[in-house]
Amino acid sequence: MVNDIDDDFPEELNSNDESLENTDTNIESSTLANKKAQEQAQKNLLARKRIDELMEKKRLKDLLDDSEDW
């Protein structure tokens, strides 16, 4: 019995090492995904701001357009 436990011990260490490597990889890919998500969110905010500016410009142009008054 003692030999069985001793035989399993190095395998447990190896599996723990693999788990740590997988965890590190998951953290890195998660961090990269978060960074890309933040970049996309920033682009979306800029695009939304630009759309709002153009819509406001169009609204003001329509208000100032007096061609129907003549």
CORSUL-V677464 format. One record per pair of residues at least 12 apart in sequence whose ideal C-beta (glycine too) atoms are under 10 Angstrom apart, sorted by the first residue. I is the first residue (numbers start at 1). J is the second residue. Records with the same first field share a line. If there is no record, write none. Layout:
I: J, J
This chain:
none
